[in-house]
Amino acid sequence: MRVAIVNSSYYGMKKGDIIYNLAVSKIANYHGARGDDVYAGPWQPMLAEADKYYFSVLFSWDVPELVRNVNLVRSWGKKVEIGGPAATFMSAYIHTQTGIEPHRGLDDRFERIPGDYQLTFTSRGCPQKCPWCGVKKVEPVAIEYDDFPLAPMLGDNNILATSWAHQEAVVNKLVNYGREIDINSGFDVRFFQEKHLELYSRLKLKQWRFAFDSMDVWADVWRVAKMMRGAGLDRHQVTVYALIGFPGTTPFECFFRLNSIIELGMNPYPMRFIPLNSLTHRYVAPGWNEDLLYRMTTYYQMPYFWKADSFENFRISKNKEIKESRKRESRNAKLFD
C-alpha cells in the first residue's frame, strides 16, 4: 500500500523555518514496519498516487490549507485521516469543512512506536490546566513512560509534575546519551526546588527554561531566579517565557513581568497569545493593538535591543515579508469565516 503522511504545519512563520512533527515520523515508522511505501513530509500536488492519506496539523492557522488539500484528496476518492493538536482544537470546524471527523487527542495506535526521533515524550499531561493552554484537551490523562525512545529534545508538558522516581529514571537514561538535551517545555516554577536543580544539572542542557505567564507565580519566579543565580547561571543559560496579549491582562502587567525577568538577571522571551482556534497568528485582545504586540515581541526577544535603549525609544519598520504574511492570513480568515 502507498501511504502519504502530510505534515500540514511543515513550514514555520519565518522564511526557511521547518517544523518537526513527531506524529508524522511515528506514523511513517508504523507503516514502514508493515512494508508499505511511505511518503512523509509537506503537501505535494504529485501525491495523487497514494492509497491512503494522513494529515497532521500542529497549528490552527494551518487549518485552511489543510482543508483545501483534504478536499482535493477526497475528490480523488482516497481514504483520509486527520489528526494533530490543531485538529483536536478545531475538530468541529474541520468536520464541517471536509466531512471528516478528525482524531482528537493522542492516538494509541502510534503513541508507542519505536524509532529514531528528534523529539520524545517521557510523560503526558499537566495538572495546571492554564486557561491559555491546550494540553488539557490533547493530553487529559497523566502518563509516565519507562520505555521512551532517546532524542535530543523532550516535549513533556510538565516533567516536574511526574514522580520523583520517573524524573530520576529519565535523567539516568539521558545522561549517557552523549548529546545536548533540550527540555523544550521547560520547568514549572511552582514545583522547582534545589533537588531539581541538582538532578537536571547532570544533563548538558541546551537552556534552562521557565515561564512567568501570570502574576500568580511571581513569588516562585523570584525564588527560582535567585536559586539559578546562586548556582552561577544567568541570562546566557536561563530563559523565562512570558505570555503577552492574553485577554484580561494589561500591557502594564506584561511589561512588569518582562522587565522583572531582566532585573532578576534572566533572559525574557515574550510569547504572544493566540487562541487555540485562531485561523491567523495575529490575534489582538481588547486593550491591545497590533503595533504594541509586535514591538513588544521584537524588543524583548533581542537582548541587543533591551540592553541598548528603553522600550519607549524603540521603533521598528515592518518589512515586506511581514506585510505579505499578514495579507495571506487575512485572505485565509475571510475565506473560512
Summary of the structure (lengths in Angstrom):
residues: 337
radius of gyration: 21.2
end to end distance: 37.2
largest distance: 62.7
contacts: 991
relative contact order: 0.09
helix: 41%
strand: 15%
